Amino acid sequence: MKAAVLNEARTPLSIDDLRIDEPGTGEALVRVVAAGVCHSDLHFIEGTYPARVPTVLGHEVAGVVEQVGAGVTNVQAGDRVIVGFVQPCGICEYCSSARPNLCQTPSTPRRRDQPTLWRDETAVTAMTNVGGFAEYSLTPASGLVKVPDGVGMDVAALVGCSVTTGYGAVVNTAKVTPGSTVAVIGTGGVRLNIIQSARLAGARQIIAVDLVEHKLAVAKQFGATDGVNPGEGDAVKTAKDLTGGGVDFAFEAIGLKQTARQAYDMARRGGTAVVVGMVPAMDQIELPGMIWLDEKTFKGSFYGSARFHVDMPHIMALYQQGKLDLDGLVTKRFPLDQINEAFDTLKSGEVARSVLEIGSE
């Protein structure tokens, strides 16, 4: 099969022929139809986060089940599915307490050192057990969510990461309340989903913060009431001026320690700041020693604190009801062999989300 392979950080991906295993116990082979081009993958390409190379990135994926292994009962061949990049075991402490996004227990007998992909005789890593920048993905079936009729595979792919991450950060992690005020730092794919989910949750004021003016305009199309350009003044002060002291909920979805601290500073006394972006692992975020005085909450959100098999079908239902705009997120489409151009477009800031059209249904 064809796949885009990262051979070394800060180098272009190569399109190579790989061999993929047959599905084992608890696994499914999925024919990839669409894959989102996500900033999280860019972190590994740029070396911000380390990757075990060679590796196939791609974690925002939808496709059709081709074959299932022994013991798989939740999907069958022919099912249209989202490929979740966390595959919950269903029985650990986190899964049992409705926090499957935090599960780290393997859900199949395959050991972590048993590869599923090969280039000649060299093992290739499938990032997050998905490796979706390829024609096929061999993945634990526990991470698969069925896609209803009427939902396009490009939209379903985005639900696999950016939509669920943004929606979940609002609904599950922060629990944004009706009539509240919200600030969202950055207006890319995940951030637009935070904005439209905050609107859906009933927030009365949603402040989008971004250096790119046209992205602020797009943010207003998704529900932002105000746009703030940090290049034109102190964004924290502006947010406080707009709200009379700070927002109830501030979201950082870029992945920088500086903007994470800005989110904290934008929150009013008793407010909540949520870090959604992938701040580099070794960076330290400094907070004031008198955090106790303002009773602010500062927390992370991984995969939108999602309960995948509950939240993803609900998100797709909201889309079908016209309450979430997912079609508007897709700015450009690329074939697999133009994946490097797709990442260049992402880095330029000119798209909300690009989608790779890899296969057909």
Secondary structure, 3 states (H helix, E strand, C coil): CEEEEECCCCCCCEEEECEECCCCCCEEEEEEEEEEECHHHHHHHCCCCCCCCCEECCCCEEEEEEEECCCCCCCCCCCEEEECCCCCCCCCHHHHCCCHHHCCCCCCCCCCCCCCEEECCEEEEEHHHCCCCECEEEEEHHHEEECCCCCCHHHHHHHHHHHHHHHHHHHHHHCCCCCCEEEEECCCHHHHHHHHHHHHCCCCEEEEECCCHHHHHHHHHCCCCEEECHHHCCHHHHHHHHHCCCEEEEEECCCCHHHHHHHHHHEEEEEEEEECCCCCCCCCCCCCCCHHHHCCEEEECCHHHCCHHHHHHHHHHHHHCCCCCCHHHEEEEEEHHHHHHHHHHHHHCCCCEEEEECCCC
